[in-house]
Amino acid sequence: MERKNAWSKYTSEKDKKKVFKFGEEYRQFISECKTERECVEFFIAAAEKAGYKNLEDVIKSGKKLKAGDKVYAANKGKELAVFNIGTESLESGLNILGAHIDSPRMDLKQNPVYEDTDLALLDTHYYGGIKKYQWVTIPLALHGVLVKKSGEVVTVNVGEDPADPVFGISDLLIHLAADQMDKKGAKVVEGEDLNVIIGSIPAFDKKGEKEKEAVKKNVLKLLKDKYDIEEEDFISAEIEVVPAGPARDFGFDRSMILGYGHDDRVCAYPSFMALLNCKETLTKTACALLVDKEEIGSVGATGMQSRFFENTVAELYNCMGDYSEIKLRRALTNCKVLSSDVSAALDPTYASAFEKNNSAYLGRGLVFNKYTGARGKSGSNDASAEYVGEVRAIMDKDNVFWQTAELGKVDQGGGGTIAYIMGNYNMQVIDSGVAVLSMHAPCEIISKVDLYEALLGYEAFIKYA
């Protein structure tokens, strides 16, 4: 069943302007926020400006929460839950928009700085599923934090300002690449070859003699002068290597956006904004849950598999003066969730990997995946038919353009989301999100109209689910 192109809904310049305005706001967001920490800082600032209070402050004050109150809870700077409290008891469940804010990249190792043949380099470990050969010979930036033994946190962001230097990974010249070109794609560039070049000027002693590891020493001196950090401080650092530069409008008609980190910030941003755009008091409490570590299995203290969300709902209940363990269990069971994650858009150049009747298309609106997984739906949530029917009705009620999809042909590959983890609580969950071309590449492509329909779909969900 073929779905209509969503641009057919926006034929007037006035209507198109709404799509492009939201697209530009999002383009600026992903240009500035390339790490989980940067996303959380951005969202907290926007939430506080909109009147949301820090749940920690509410707990300390002893204040009771009531319908219409708006609060947020952050987890270690890399995960965020934002709540708009409704008139019904939490026991009736929450309407949750769950997305992740981590993206594939490279992380610096704990002892990253070394010198080889008069070049200073950084050793990396890639994060998430990437085609390693895509990350060579492109401008890269360094984002993150470095924590000294004193506890002082140094923020690192180098490569984004036009006045900044950029960094990069070299590749073997084609003239000498006969053996390399015979390798399989997974081996053309190996993980231990993702070494970031950061300098080439050596340090000299007073006699003009080149010192031992002179280039490395010179770079470390620059770091000491600029950031007051020592080499040992990298042991307690989280520095991510990401593509440098802003996201850009894509295509003559500017209908798309090319940029790093659409997976999954293109779902996180409209999920968050849908909550902020909701001005009326809701019937059911709504939540935007923005998590870390999805790209490596949702593990760790800031991943969806942690107890952060469950504990936060318990604190919320307690602040409403109505906490009990059984009520918390009922609240979690009765939640309805859109696991907002991207889908693979059918690429006409690689159409053989897709099954056209069950694929997402760029420009046809918000995508729903009843199931993800691989090899016979392994690792999938697989939403119930009843819940799919309910979500369909909500989208049609608000004239949201939507489509359904699977992740490519059966046996071709697969992937997963946070949906199955939320399903473990017996929640009703379905995957939904924006279609992406070149997913997990350093630069991905999305349609502005799909982004806007996602916003409208998420707004409808928190109002009517």
C-alpha positions in Angstrom: 0.0 0.0 0.0 1.7 3.2 -1.2 1.6 6.2 1.0 1.4 9.8 -0.3 4.4 12.1 -0.3 4.1 14.4 2.7 5.1 17.5 0.7 1.6 17.3 -0.9 0.3 18.7 2.4 2.4 21.8 2.2 1.6 23.4 -1.2 1.4 27.0 -0.1 4.4 29.1 0.8 2.9 29.8 4.2 2.7 26.1 5.0 6.1 25.3 3.6 7.6 28.0 5.8 6.6 26.1 9.0 8.5 23.0 7.7 11.6 25.0 6.8 11.6 27.0 10.0 11.5 23.9 12.2 14.1 22.3 9.9 16.4 25.3 10.4 16.1 25.1 14.1 16.9 21.5 14.1 19.9 22.0 11.7 21.4 24.5 14.2 20.8 22.0 17.0 22.7 19.1 15.4 25.4 21.5 14.3 26.1 22.5 17.9 25.2 19.3 19.8 27.4 16.4 18.7 27.7 14.5 22.0 25.3 13.2 24.6 26.5 15.8 27.1 26.0 18.7 24.7 22.5 17.5 23.9 21.6 17.2 27.6 22.9 20.7 28.3 21.0 22.1 25.3 17.7 20.4 26.4 18.0 21.4 30.0 18.6 25.1 29.1 15.5 25.0 26.8 13.4 23.2 29.4 14.3 25.7 32.1 13.5 28.6 29.8 10.1 27.0 29.2 9.5 26.8 33.0 10.5 23.2 33.8 12.1 22.6 37.2 14.9 20.3 38.2 13.3 17.3 40.0 16.3 17.2 42.4 15.4 20.8 43.5 11.8 19.8 44.0 12.8 16.8 46.1 15.1 19.0 48.3 12.4 21.6 48.8 9.8 19.1 49.9 7.3 20.6 47.4 4.4 18.5 46.2 3.9 18.1 42.5 0.5 18.4 40.9 -1.2 18.4 37.5 0.3 21.0 35.2 3.7 20.9 36.8 6.7 20.4 34.6 10.0 18.8 35.8 13.1 17.2 34.4 15.7 14.8 35.8 19.2 14.4 34.4 21.5 11.3 34.8 25.2 11.9 34.9 25.1 14.6 32.2 24.3 12.0 29.5 20.6 11.1 29.9 17.5 13.1 30.5 13.8 12.6 31.4 11.4 15.5 31.0 7.8 15.3 32.4 4.6 17.2 31.9 2.3 16.0 34.7 -1.3 15.3 33.8 -4.5 15.3 35.7 -4.8 11.5 35.9 -2.9 9.4 38.5 0.4 8.1 37.3 -1.1 4.7 37.9 -2.9 5.1 34.6 0.5 5.2 32.9 2.6 7.8 31.0 2.7 8.6 27.4 6.4 8.3 26.6 8.5 9.5 23.7 11.8 7.6 24.0 14.8 8.4 21.8 18.6 8.1 22.1 21.1 11.0 21.9 24.3 9.0 21.3 25.6 8.5 17.8 28.3 6.4 16.1 31.8 7.9 16.4 35.3 7.3 17.7 36.3 7.7 21.3 39.9 8.5 22.5 41.6 5.6 24.3 42.7 6.3 27.9 46.4 6.6 26.8 45.8 8.2 23.4 48.7 10.5 22.6 51.7 9.0 20.8 54.3 9.9 18.2 55.3 8.0 15.0 57.6 9.1 12.2 57.5 12.8 13.2 53.7 12.9 13.5 51.7 13.2 16.7 48.5 11.1 16.8 45.6 10.1 18.9 44.7 6.4 19.3 40.9 5.8 19.1 38.3 3.0 19.7 35.3 3.3 17.5 31.8 3.4 19.1 28.8 1.8 17.5 28.4 0.2 14.1 30.4 2.1 11.4 32.0 1.5 8.0 35.5 2.3 9.1 36.7 3.4 5.7 34.1 6.2 5.7 36.0 8.0 8.5 39.3 8.6 6.7 40.3 11.8 4.9 37.4 13.9 6.3 37.8 16.9 8.7 37.2 15.8 12.3 36.6 17.7 15.5 37.2 16.8 19.2 34.3 17.2 21.6 34.0 16.1 25.3 35.2 16.6 28.8 38.4 15.9 30.7 38.3 15.6 34.4 41.4 16.4 36.5 42.3 14.7 39.8 41.1 17.9 41.6 37.6 17.3 40.1 37.9 20.3 37.8 36.1 19.6 34.5 37.7 20.9 31.3 35.3 21.1 28.3 36.9 20.3 25.0 35.5 21.5 21.7 38.0 22.0 18.9 37.3 21.9 15.2 33.9 23.7 14.9 34.8 27.4 14.9 36.1 28.5 11.5 39.2 29.7 13.3 39.9 26.3 14.8 42.2 23.7 13.4 40.6 20.4 12.3 42.0 16.9 12.6 41.9 13.7 10.5 42.8 10.2 9.6 45.0 9.5 6.7 44.4 6.9 4.0 46.8 5.0 1.7 47.3 6.7 -1.6 45.7 4.9 -4.6 49.1 4.6 -6.3 50.2 2.1 -3.6 46.9 0.6 -2.7 46.9 -2.6 -4.8 46.7 -4.9 -1.8 44.3 -2.7 0.1 41.8 -2.6 -2.8 41.7 -6.4 -2.7 40.4 -6.5 0.9 36.8 -6.9 1.9 35.1 -3.7 2.9 35.3 -4.5 6.7 39.1 -4.8 6.4 39.9 -1.9 4.0 40.5 0.2 7.1 40.9 -1.7 10.4 40.0 -0.4 13.8 43.6 0.0 15.0 44.2 2.2 11.9 41.8 4.9 13.0 44.5 7.1 14.3 43.9 10.9 14.3 46.7 13.1 13.3 47.1 16.2 15.5 50.5 17.7 14.9 53.9 17.7 13.1 56.1 20.4 14.6 58.8 19.1 16.9 60.0 20.7 20.1 63.7 21.6 20.2 66.0 22.1 23.2 68.1 25.3 23.8 70.8 23.9 21.6 68.4 23.5 18.7 68.5 19.7 19.0 65.2 17.8 18.5 64.0 16.3 21.8 62.8 12.7 22.4 59.2 12.3 21.1 59.6 16.0 20.1 56.3 16.3 18.2 54.2 14.7 20.9 56.0 16.9 23.5 55.2 20.1 21.5 51.5 19.1 21.2 51.3 18.4 24.9 52.8 21.8 25.6 50.1 23.4 23.5 47.4 21.5 25.4 49.0 22.6 28.7 49.1 26.2 27.6 45.5 26.2 26.2 43.7 23.9 28.6 46.1 23.5 31.5 45.9 19.7 31.1 48.6 17.0 31.4 48.9 13.9 29.4 47.8 11.8 32.4 44.5 13.7 32.5 43.4 11.8 29.4 42.9 8.8 31.7 39.8 10.5 33.1 38.5 12.0 29.9 35.5 11.3 27.6 36.6 12.9 24.3 34.7 12.0 21.1 36.0 12.3 17.6 33.2 13.5 15.3 32.9 15.1 11.8 33.8 18.8 11.9 31.5 21.5 10.6 27.8 22.4 10.6 25.0 20.4 9.1 24.0 21.8 5.7 20.8 22.2 3.6 20.9 19.4 1.0 19.5 19.6 -2.6 18.7 22.5 -4.9 15.3 22.8 -3.2 16.8 22.7 0.3 14.3 20.0 1.2 16.8 17.8 3.0 19.6 18.2 5.7 23.0 16.6 5.4 24.7 16.2 8.8 26.3 14.1 11.5 24.2 12.4 14.2 20.7 12.3 12.6 20.6 8.8 14.2 19.0 9.5 16.6 18.9 13.2 17.3 16.5 13.7 14.5 14.0 11.8 16.7 15.2 13.2 20.0 14.8 16.8 19.0 11.1 16.6 17.9 10.3 14.4 20.8 11.6 17.0 23.2 10.0 19.9 21.3 6.6 18.1 21.2 6.6 18.2 25.0 7.6 21.8 25.1 5.0 22.8 22.6 2.3 21.4 24.7 0.8 24.3 26.6 -2.4 22.9 27.9 -2.7 20.7 31.0 -2.6 17.0 29.8 -4.9 14.2 30.9 -2.0 11.7 31.1 1.5 12.6 32.2 3.8 12.9 29.2 7.5 12.2 29.1 10.4 12.7 26.7 13.0 10.2 27.6 16.4 10.8 26.0 18.9 8.1 26.6 22.6 7.2 26.0 24.4 4.1 24.9 21.8 2.8 22.4 24.4 2.3 19.7 26.3 -0.2 21.9 23.3 -2.1 23.4 21.7 0.4 25.8 24.1 -0.8 28.6 25.6 1.1 31.5 24.3 3.6 34.0 23.1 6.0 31.3 21.6 3.4 28.9 18.0 2.3 28.8 18.8 -0.9 30.6 19.7 1.0 33.8 17.2 1.7 36.5 17.3 5.4 36.0 13.8 5.8 34.5 12.2 3.4 36.9 13.8 5.2 39.8 12.8 8.6 38.5 9.2 7.7 38.1 9.3 6.4 41.7 10.7 9.8 42.8 8.0 11.6 40.8 5.3 9.5 42.5 6.8 10.3 45.9 6.7 14.0 45.2 3.0 13.7 44.4 2.5 12.2 47.9 1.1 9.0 46.5 4.0 6.5 46.3 3.7 2.8 46.7 5.5 -0.1 45.1 2.4 -1.6 43.6 1.3 1.7 42.2 4.7 2.2 40.6 4.5 -1.2 39.0 1.0 -0.4 37.6 2.2 2.9 36.3 5.1 1.3 34.4 2.9 -1.4 33.0 0.3 1.0 31.8 2.7 3.2 29.9 2.3 3.8 26.1 5.6 4.4 24.2 6.8 5.6 20.9 10.4 4.3 20.8 11.5 7.1 18.5 14.4 5.9 16.4 15.4 6.3 12.8 14.5 4.0 9.9 16.5 3.2 6.8 15.2 5.1 3.8 15.0 3.2 0.6 18.0 4.2 -1.4 17.4 3.8 -5.2 21.1 3.3 -5.8 21.1 0.2 -3.4 17.5 -0.8 -4.0 18.4 -4.5 -4.0 18.9 -4.4 -0.2 15.3 -3.3 0.4 11.8 -4.8 -0.2 9.9 -1.9 -1.7 6.5 -2.7 -0.3 7.8 -2.7 3.2 10.4 0.1 3.2 10.5 3.7 4.4 10.7 6.4 1.8 12.2 9.9 2.2 9.4 12.5 2.2 6.5 10.2 3.1 6.2 11.2 6.7 6.8 9.6 10.1 7.8 5.9 10.0 6.4 3.1 12.2 8.2 -0.2 12.5 6.0 -2.9 14.1 9.2 -4.9 14.7 13.0 -4.5 14.1 15.5 -7.2 15.0 17.3 -9.6 12.7 17.3 -13.3 11.7 13.7 -14.0 12.4 12.9 -10.8 14.4 15.6 -11.7 17.0 15.8 -8.9 19.5 12.6 -7.3 18.5 9.8 -5.8 20.5 7.1 -6.6 17.9 4.2 -4.3 18.8 0.7 -5.8 19.2 -1.9 -5.4 16.5 -4.2 -3.6 19.0 -1.5 -1.0 19.8 -0.7 -0.5 16.1 -4.4 0.1 15.5 -4.5 2.7 18.3 -1.5 4.6 17.0 -2.9 4.6 13.4 -6.1 6.2 14.7 -4.2 8.9 16.6 -2.1 9.8 13.6 -5.1 10.0 11.2 -7.1 12.0 13.8 -4.5 14.8 13.5 -3.8 14.4 9.8 -0.2 13.2 10.3 1.5 11.7 7.3 2.9 8.4 8.2 4.2 5.1 6.7 5.3 1.7 7.8 8.6 -0.1 7.2 10.9 -2.9 8.0 14.7 -2.6 8.1 15.5 -3.9 4.6 15.1 -7.4 3.2 14.7 -10.4 5.4 18.1 -12.0 6.0 19.9 -8.9 4.6 20.8 -7.6 8.1 19.0 -5.9 10.9 19.1 -3.7 13.9 17.5 -2.8 17.2 16.2 0.0 19.4 15.3 0.6 23.0 11.8 -0.7 22.4 12.3 -4.2 23.7 13.7 -2.9 27.0 10.7 -0.8 27.6 8.6 -3.8 26.6 10.2 -5.7 29.5 8.1 -3.5 31.8 5.0 -4.8 29.9 4.5 -1.3 28.3 2.8 -0.9 24.9 5.7 0.1 22.6 6.1 0.6 18.9 9.2 2.0 17.0 8.6 5.3 15.2 10.9 7.8 13.7 12.4 9.6 10.7 13.7 7.9 7.5 17.5 8.4 7.0 19.7 7.9 3.9 23.3 6.7 4.6 22.5 5.8 8.2 25.6 5.5 10.5 27.8 7.3 7.9 29.7 10.5 9.1 27.1 12.5 7.2 23.5 11.3 7.0 20.5 12.7 5.1 17.0 13.4 6.2 13.9 15.1 4.7 12.7 18.3 6.4 9.1 17.3 5.9 9.6 13.9 7.6 11.1 15.8 10.5 8.1 18.1 10.7 5.6 15.2 10.5 7.5 13.5 13.3 6.9 16.6 15.5 3.2 16.6 14.6 2.9 12.9 15.2 4.7 13.1 18.6 2.4 16.0 19.6 -0.7 14.0 18.7 0.6 11.0 20.6 1.1 12.8 23.9 -2.3 14.4 23.7 -4.4 11.4 22.6 -2.7 8.1 23.6 
